[in-house]
Amino acid sequence: MNRTWPAGLVDTHVHTAPDVVPRSVTDSQLARAVDEAGYRAVVLKSHHTVTATRATMAQEHAHDAQILGGAVLNVQSTGGVNPHAVETVLKLGGRVIWLPTITSANQIRHAAEKGIASGSLKALGTIEGPGLDMLDQEGRPTADVCRVLDLIAGAGATLATGHIGPAEIMQVVPEARRRGVPNVLITHPEHSCVGLGLDQQLELAELGGVWFERVFVITLPTSDAVPLERVAEAIRTVGVDSTVMATDFGQAHNVSPIVGFQQYIDAMRDRGFSQADIEAMTVANPTAALALDGTPGVRA
């Protein structure tokens, strides 16, 4: 283990098996691995299934690390933006509720524009048709989105934005904060399917309780090939104090999420971020974003 590896790492975004596509590690294997590596916590994510219950089972394989889950509000997993399903997931201990990813209208439009509807997105199981919009005809969050936000607020859980687009993010996130959602994770804002501008990020950061989850996987040639320098620039512009570093690993063709996290840390260190910066983005900030210390919305 690298001697500068921060103690108490938190990875807010890891894909594990069982899944409909190959994954490099199972829930229980990841639980054992992060426990041995001295992690504070890890969040299991699936585009297709609820991970709240899977996290509870995986917890049996970790003594110290917390294994957390939730649900992505895709058609396959919860029937879409379904308040009844969200209520159940939260009662089952779900810590993160993601807005739609592969079945979001934004993702489906992006795939069509880029000509990738028949490629990797189709392999993940997207749907026919326009997909799920978060806004109504007046450009406001839909009634079901608002019900979901109220449930998340009541549970003190974390909202993640999934693969919705900038216009949706700029409406849903302020509404979430108004309704008392303590913490919001903006999922990979640099990803081409999201494309949230730096000015928009700065505006959202002013709300407090908003964290920008900048993931390593999108920098790889097999993914979105976003230059690491662009990620570093976003961190410097918007702030270390609102950044959460995560891997979004678990793909069968990539190294393990633990090795990937070390590579990400080393890459950011090589780009001038201090040990204190790294510890903020990999330990303190994700701990706050997930309210692991029992204090939601700790950042002013």
C-alpha positions as CSV (number, residue, x, y, z in Angstrom):
1,M,0.0,0.0,0.0
2,N,1.2,3.4,-0.9
3,R,2.5,5.2,2.2
4,T,0.6,8.4,1.2
5,W,-2.7,6.5,0.9
6,P,-5.2,8.5,3.0
7,A,-6.8,6.8,5.9
8,G,-10.5,6.5,5.8
9,L,-11.1,6.7,2.1
10,V,-14.7,6.9,0.8
11,D,-15.6,5.8,-2.8
12,T,-19.1,7.0,-3.6
13,H,-19.5,5.3,-6.9
14,V,-18.6,1.6,-7.6
15,H,-20.4,-0.9,-9.9
16,T,-20.4,-4.5,-8.7
17,A,-21.8,-7.9,-9.6
18,P,-24.3,-9.4,-9.9
19,D,-25.2,-7.2,-12.9
20,V,-26.5,-7.5,-16.4
21,V,-23.0,-6.7,-17.8
22,P,-19.7,-8.1,-16.6
23,R,-18.2,-6.5,-13.5
24,S,-14.7,-7.0,-12.0
25,V,-15.8,-7.6,-8.4
26,T,-18.8,-8.9,-6.5
27,D,-20.5,-7.0,-3.6
28,S,-18.9,-9.3,-1.0
29,Q,-15.5,-9.3,-2.7
30,L,-15.5,-5.5,-2.7
31,A,-16.6,-5.3,0.9
32,R,-13.7,-7.5,2.0
33,A,-11.2,-5.6,-0.2
34,V,-12.1,-2.1,1.0
35,D,-12.2,-3.3,4.6
36,E,-8.6,-4.6,4.2
37,A,-7.5,-1.4,2.5
38,G,-8.8,0.7,5.4
39,Y,-11.7,2.5,3.7
40,R,-14.3,4.3,5.7
41,A,-17.1,3.5,3.2
42,V,-18.0,2.5,-0.3
43,V,-21.3,3.0,-2.2
44,L,-22.6,0.2,-4.5
45,K,-24.3,1.4,-7.6
46,S,-26.3,-0.5,-10.2
47,H,-28.2,0.9,-13.2
48,H,-30.6,-2.0,-13.0
49,T,-31.2,-3.2,-9.4
50,V,-31.7,-1.7,-6.0
51,T,-28.4,-2.0,-4.0
52,A,-29.7,-1.0,-0.6
53,T,-30.4,-4.7,0.4
54,R,-27.2,-5.9,-1.4
55,A,-25.2,-3.5,0.7
56,T,-26.7,-4.9,3.9
57,M,-25.7,-8.4,2.9
58,A,-22.2,-7.3,1.8
59,Q,-21.7,-5.6,5.2
60,E,-21.3,-9.0,6.7
61,H,-18.0,-9.2,4.9
62,A,-16.6,-6.0,6.3
63,H,-15.7,-5.3,9.9
64,D,-14.9,-1.6,9.8
65,A,-15.8,-0.2,6.4
66,Q,-19.4,0.8,5.8
67,I,-21.0,-0.8,2.7
68,L,-23.8,1.5,1.4
69,G,-26.3,1.3,-1.4
70,G,-29.5,2.9,-2.7
71,A,-31.3,2.9,-6.0
72,V,-31.0,4.5,-9.4
73,L,-34.5,5.7,-10.6
74,N,-34.3,3.9,-13.9
75,V,-37.2,2.1,-15.5
76,Q,-35.5,-1.3,-14.9
77,S,-34.8,-0.8,-11.2
78,T,-37.7,1.2,-9.8
79,G,-40.1,1.8,-12.7
80,G,-38.7,5.2,-13.1
81,V,-39.2,8.2,-10.8
82,N,-41.3,6.2,-8.4
83,P,-41.9,7.7,-4.9
84,H,-43.3,4.4,-3.6
85,A,-40.1,2.6,-4.6
86,V,-38.0,5.3,-3.1
87,E,-39.8,5.2,0.2
88,T,-39.1,1.4,0.3
89,V,-35.5,1.8,-0.6
90,L,-35.0,4.4,2.1
91,K,-36.7,2.2,4.7
92,L,-34.3,-0.6,3.7
93,G,-31.4,1.7,4.6
94,G,-30.6,3.2,1.2
95,R,-28.1,6.1,1.5
96,V,-28.1,7.4,-2.1
97,I,-30.9,7.9,-4.5
98,W,-29.8,8.6,-8.1
99,L,-31.9,10.2,-10.6
100,P,-32.2,8.3,-13.9
101,T,-29.1,7.3,-15.8
102,I,-29.4,5.0,-18.8
103,T,-33.1,5.7,-19.1
104,S,-33.0,9.5,-18.7
105,A,-34.2,11.5,-21.6
106,N,-30.9,13.4,-21.6
107,Q,-28.8,10.2,-21.8
108,I,-31.0,8.8,-24.6
109,R,-30.7,12.1,-26.6
110,H,-27.0,12.2,-26.1
111,A,-26.6,8.6,-27.3
112,A,-28.6,9.3,-30.4
113,E,-26.6,12.5,-31.2
114,K,-23.3,10.6,-30.7
115,G,-24.4,7.6,-32.6
116,I,-23.8,5.2,-29.7
117,A,-27.4,4.0,-29.1
118,S,-26.4,0.6,-30.6
119,G,-23.2,0.4,-28.6
120,S,-22.3,0.4,-24.9
121,L,-25.5,2.1,-23.8
122,K,-27.7,-0.5,-25.6
123,A,-25.7,-3.2,-23.9
124,L,-26.6,-1.7,-20.5
125,G,-30.3,-2.0,-21.5
126,T,-31.7,1.4,-22.4
127,I,-35.3,1.8,-23.4
128,E,-37.2,2.7,-26.5
129,G,-38.7,6.1,-26.7
130,P,-37.7,9.5,-25.3
131,G,-36.8,8.5,-21.8
132,L,-37.5,10.1,-18.5
133,D,-37.6,13.9,-18.1
134,M,-37.2,15.5,-14.7
135,L,-39.0,18.7,-15.7
136,D,-42.7,19.4,-16.6
137,Q,-43.9,21.5,-19.5
138,E,-43.3,24.7,-17.5
139,G,-39.7,23.7,-16.9
140,R,-40.1,22.9,-13.2
141,P,-39.4,19.6,-11.4
142,T,-42.3,17.2,-11.9
143,A,-44.6,16.3,-9.1
144,D,-43.1,12.9,-8.7
145,V,-39.6,14.4,-8.6
146,C,-40.7,16.7,-5.8
147,R,-42.2,13.8,-3.9
148,V,-38.9,11.9,-4.2
149,L,-37.0,15.0,-3.0
150,D,-39.3,15.2,0.0
151,L,-38.7,11.5,0.9
152,I,-34.9,11.9,0.6
153,A,-35.0,15.0,2.8
154,G,-37.1,13.2,5.4
155,A,-34.6,10.3,5.5
156,G,-31.6,12.6,5.6
157,A,-30.3,10.7,2.6
158,T,-28.2,11.9,-0.4
159,L,-29.5,12.8,-3.8
160,A,-27.3,12.1,-6.8
161,T,-28.1,13.6,-10.2
162,G,-27.4,10.5,-12.4
163,H,-27.3,11.3,-16.1
164,I,-29.8,14.1,-16.3
165,G,-28.8,17.2,-18.2
166,P,-27.7,20.7,-17.2
167,A,-31.1,22.3,-17.6
168,E,-32.6,19.7,-15.3
169,I,-29.8,19.9,-12.8
170,M,-30.1,23.7,-12.5
171,Q,-33.8,23.3,-11.6
172,V,-33.8,20.1,-9.6
173,V,-30.8,20.8,-7.3
174,P,-32.0,24.2,-6.0
175,E,-35.4,22.6,-5.5
176,A,-33.9,19.7,-3.6
177,R,-32.0,22.1,-1.3
178,R,-35.2,24.2,-0.8
179,R,-37.0,21.1,0.3
180,G,-34.4,20.1,2.8
181,V,-32.3,17.5,1.0
182,P,-29.1,17.8,3.0
183,N,-26.6,16.8,0.4
184,V,-26.6,16.5,-3.4
185,L,-23.9,14.7,-5.4
186,I,-23.6,16.1,-9.0
187,T,-22.7,12.9,-10.8
188,H,-19.6,13.2,-13.1
189,P,-20.3,16.8,-14.3
190,E,-17.5,16.6,-16.8
191,H,-18.9,13.6,-18.6
192,S,-20.1,14.4,-22.1
193,C,-23.6,13.1,-21.4
194,V,-23.9,15.7,-18.5
195,G,-21.7,18.6,-19.6
196,L,-22.3,20.9,-16.7
197,G,-20.4,24.1,-17.3
198,L,-18.1,25.7,-14.7
199,D,-20.3,28.7,-14.4
200,Q,-23.2,26.5,-13.6
201,Q,-21.1,24.5,-11.1
202,L,-20.1,27.7,-9.3
203,E,-23.7,28.8,-9.1
204,L,-24.7,25.4,-7.6
205,A,-21.8,25.5,-5.2
206,E,-23.2,28.6,-3.6
207,L,-26.2,26.7,-2.5
208,G,-24.2,24.7,0.1
209,G,-24.6,21.0,0.5
210,V,-23.8,20.5,-3.2
211,W,-20.8,18.2,-4.0
212,F,-19.3,17.6,-7.4
213,E,-18.5,13.9,-7.9
214,R,-15.6,13.8,-10.3
215,V,-14.9,10.3,-11.3
216,F,-11.8,8.7,-12.7
217,V,-13.4,6.3,-15.2
218,I,-14.4,9.1,-17.6
219,T,-10.7,10.0,-18.1
220,L,-9.9,6.6,-19.6
221,P,-9.8,6.0,-23.4
222,T,-12.3,3.2,-23.0
223,S,-14.8,5.6,-21.5
224,D,-15.2,9.4,-22.3
225,A,-11.5,10.2,-22.5
226,V,-11.9,13.5,-20.6
227,P,-8.4,14.9,-20.0
228,L,-7.2,14.7,-16.4
229,E,-6.1,18.3,-16.8
230,R,-9.7,19.3,-17.4
231,V,-10.8,17.6,-14.2
232,A,-8.0,19.3,-12.4
233,E,-9.0,22.7,-13.8
234,A,-12.6,22.1,-12.7
235,I,-11.4,21.4,-9.2
236,R,-9.3,24.5,-9.0
237,T,-12.1,26.7,-10.4
238,V,-15.0,25.4,-8.4
239,G,-13.0,24.3,-5.3
240,V,-11.4,21.5,-3.5
241,D,-14.0,22.0,-0.7
242,S,-16.9,20.9,-2.9
243,T,-15.2,18.1,-4.8
244,V,-15.6,14.4,-4.2
245,M,-13.2,12.1,-6.0
246,A,-14.7,8.7,-6.9
247,T,-13.8,6.0,-9.3
248,D,-17.0,4.8,-11.0
249,F,-15.0,1.6,-11.5
250,G,-16.2,-2.0,-11.6
251,Q,-16.0,-2.6,-15.3
252,A,-14.6,-5.9,-16.2
253,H,-11.9,-4.4,-18.5
254,N,-10.6,-2.0,-15.8
255,V,-8.4,-2.6,-12.8
256,S,-10.0,-3.1,-9.5
257,P,-11.7,-0.1,-7.9
258,I,-9.1,0.0,-5.2
259,V,-6.2,0.1,-7.7
260,G,-8.1,2.6,-9.7
261,F,-8.6,4.9,-6.7
262,Q,-4.8,4.8,-6.0
263,Q,-4.1,5.7,-9.7
264,Y,-6.6,8.6,-9.4
265,I,-5.0,9.9,-6.2
266,D,-1.5,9.7,-7.8
267,A,-2.7,11.4,-10.9
268,M,-4.2,14.3,-8.9
269,R,-1.0,14.5,-6.8
270,D,1.0,14.7,-10.0
271,R,-1.1,17.7,-11.1
272,G,-0.2,19.7,-8.0
273,F,-2.8,18.8,-5.4
274,S,-1.5,18.6,-1.9
275,Q,-1.9,15.7,0.5
276,A,-4.4,17.9,2.4
277,D,-6.4,18.5,-0.8
278,I,-6.4,14.8,-1.6
279,E,-7.6,13.9,1.9
280,A,-10.4,16.5,1.6
281,M,-11.6,15.1,-1.7
282,T,-11.3,11.4,-0.8
283,V,-12.1,11.4,2.9
284,A,-13.7,14.6,4.5
285,N,-15.9,15.7,1.6
286,P,-17.5,12.3,0.8
287,T,-17.9,11.6,4.5
288,A,-19.9,14.9,4.7
289,A,-21.8,14.2,1.4
290,L,-23.0,10.9,2.7
291,A,-23.5,12.2,6.3
292,L,-21.4,9.4,7.7
293,D,-20.8,11.2,10.9
294,G,-24.5,11.7,11.3
295,T,-24.5,15.4,10.5
296,P,-26.2,16.1,7.2
297,G,-25.3,19.2,5.2
298,V,-22.2,20.1,7.2
299,R,-20.7,22.4,4.6
300,A,-21.9,26.0,4.7
